[in-house]
Amino acid sequence: MLVSGLVLASPAQAAKGLVGVSMPTQSSTRWISDGNSIKAALEKGGYTVDLQYAEDDIPTQVTQLEGMLTKGAKALIIAAIDGTQLTDVLAKAKENGAPVIAYDRLINGSANVDYYATFDNFKVGVQQATSLLVGLGVYKSEASTKADGPKAKGPFNVELFAGSADDNNATFFFNGAMSVLNPLIKSKVIVVKSKQTAFNKVATLRWDGAVAQKRMEDILVGSYASAKVNGVLSPYDGLSRGIIAALTDAGYTKKNLPIITGQDAEVLSVKSMIAGEQYSTIFKDTRELAKVAVSMATAILDGKKVTVNDTKTYNNKVKVVPSFLLTPYIVTTKNYKKVLIDSGYIKTSDLK
């Protein structure tokens, strides 16, 4: 109801209060799913929710967070675009007594990050590299830790892509993947013809598929005039689709497309896998991640102990942030029905 121009919460709403939820963009379906899952869980617990998307614009995210605090948010759950740019607004959250949960992406450079809910991001990278090697035949299976497959000696031409340099997860994904690939690059089982192997050379700003597509086009022109790409380490499905577009424009077909990895099990990329284009993706059940973030926030607000399972890994350059890590899974055409459809994450009708 309205009193003197102010909107007053109902008694039920006032009992629990407002929680601000800040997501980076709606351009990726996973963030829409994350936001909706968090909102539903919080509302089920009796909280009101201010869910906003910043469309990958840092000043917009800052403004939205400031607005949430002005409205009286009792806690903030933030998937940051660039966490290093949130220092001032997080200091304001601290002054207001609003705890901050970093969601999926670690917020760097601030002491005012209370907890972190994410997946085992180093493992994600290991899984991406592992699935790439299984697809190439260098590894016999996903359980392999050395070149024991039918094509163990290679050599295979592989190009490397990483995520956005301002996203802390991108470094974990890349380092995890390179922990697997570096020995094979040294032994020349894997050959990176572009010679672009450093993170700062292969990072993709804002995880933009168009940026990845352009870089793949440049690599093809510069390094593959008389050779074929056999594999591409791609850290995200949206990049994978851009990479595939560059390859098909250059004349590659389903019969000779490289082994291409991905992440997030987006519907478009699962369709691409079924069509014989993308080889694999990494499934991170964001429904479970949402539950963890909500449980963290509500535990703090209720004065209860917050459950974490990692207190050593995630140093944000100011402090080690207590974290809860969930398990990611490799998905290919061999298991997508069991992992994605049977779990209810994707509907069969979505893939038609």
C-alpha positions, 0 to 999 in steps of 0.5 A, a space after each residue: 500500500 501507499 502512505 505519503 508516496 512510500 511503498 510499504 511492505 506487507 507484514 509478511 514481507 517486512 518480517 524477512 526483508 529484501 535481498 538484492 540479486 545482481 546478475 551480469 547479463 541476460 545474453 546468456 541463458 544460464 544467467 537468466 536461469 540462475 537469477 530465476 532460481 535464486 529469486 524463487 528460492 528466496 521468495 519461498 523462504 519469505 524474502 522479497 527480491 530485487 533481481 537485476 541484470 546489468 547487461 555486461 555494463 560495469 557502471 550499470 551494475 554498480 548503480 543497480 547495487 547502490 539502488 538495492 542498498 538504498 531500498 534497504 537490502 539486507 544482503 546482496 548476492 552478486 555475479 560480478 562483471 568485474 569484481 574489482 570495480 565494486 570496491 566502493 559499493 561493497 564498502 557501502 554494503 558493509 556500512 549498511 550491515 548487508 552481507 555479500 555473497 559472491 555468486 559463481 565469480 569471485 569478487 576480487 580486491 575487497 575485504 567486504 566479500 563474506 562468502 563465495 558460492 561456485 563450482 570447482 573451477 580448476 576442475 572445470 578446466 581439467 574436464 575441458 582438456 580431458 574431454 578434448 583429449 578423449 575426443 582426439 583419441 589421445 586419452 582412452 577415457 575420461 578417467 585417463 591422466 596420461 596419453 593412453 588412447 589409440 592416437 596417443 602419439 598425435 600430433 594434433 593441431 589445437 588452438 586455445 581460447 580462454 574467458 574474459 580476463 576480468 572474470 576470476 573464473 577464466 583464470 581457473 578454467 584456463 589453468 586447470 586445462 593447461 595443467 593437463 595440456 602443457 605436458 602434451 604441448 611440451 612432448 609435441 603430441 599437441 601443437 599450437 600452430 598460432 603459438 598463442 598459449 599465454 592467457 593474455 593472448 587467448 582471453 576473450 573479453 566479456 566472453 563474447 562469441 563474436 570476439 572469439 569468432 573473429 580471433 578464430 578467423 584470424 588464426 585460420 588465415 595466419 596459421 592454417 593456410 595449408 593445415 587443419 585444426 584438429 581441436 579447440 579448447 573453448 571454455 564456454 558454449 557461447 564462444 564455441 558457437 562463434 568458433 564453429 561459425 568461423 570454421 564453417 565459414 572457412 569451409 569446415 563441415 561436420 565431417 571434419 570440424 575439430 573437437 571443440 569443448 564448451 561449458 554451461 550446457 546451453 540448449 543451443 550448444 547441446 543441439 550443436 553437439 547432437 548435430 555433430 558440431 560441438 563435441 562436449 560441454 561442462 554441466 554445472 547445475 546452477 539450480 544447486 548453486 542457487 540453493 547454496 547461495 540462498 542458504 548462505 545468505 539466509 544463514 547469515 541473516 538468521 544468525 546461523 553457521 554458514 556451510 562451506 567446504 573450502 577455506 584455502 583456494 579462493 584468495 581475492 587479493 585481500 582475503 581468502 573467501 570461505 567458499 562452497 564448491 559444487 561438482 561439474 560434469 563432462 557432457 557429450 552425446 553419450 550421456 546428455 540424456 541422462 545428465 541433462 534431460 533426466 535431471 530436468 535441466 533441459 526438456 526434450 522439447 527444447 532440443 527439437 
